[in-house]
Amino acid sequence: MEQRSVRVLFRGHPQSPEAPGPDGVREEKGEEHLTAMDRKVEPPPRWRRLVVWGVAAALGVGLTAAAYWRFALTRSLSVSADHLVIAPVKVGVFAEYIPAQATIQPRVTAYLDAVEGGR
């Protein structure tokens, strides 16, 4: 078995002849010396992260498929029969001008008097 160096937080151990370094950490071969206040922090399991990403990906794919099914596949328009005009096709001149009669009114009206001098 391979021995490797481990950096351990060490605040002093009565049986240790070695003093800790300037940052309070002492190198030990193969074993850890932790004080009562120290505890080992384990990273969360990898499978949990993979499950969360898998659920998020499945939700994204599902929402995309539902949106495609709802909006992209609907290519028809329902119109009642009384709103349809069916007539034979005639050859003629196409006029883009559509005559319309309307009254135009300003959205905001500002009244000026002689004191303001037309400004």
Secondary structure, 3 states (H helix, E strand, C coil): CCCCEEEEECCCCCCCCCCCCCCCEEEEECCCCCCCCCCCCCCCCHHHHHHHHHHHHHHHHHHHHHHHHHHHCCCCCCCCHHHCCCCCCCCCCCCCCCCCCCCCCCCCCCCCCCCCCCC
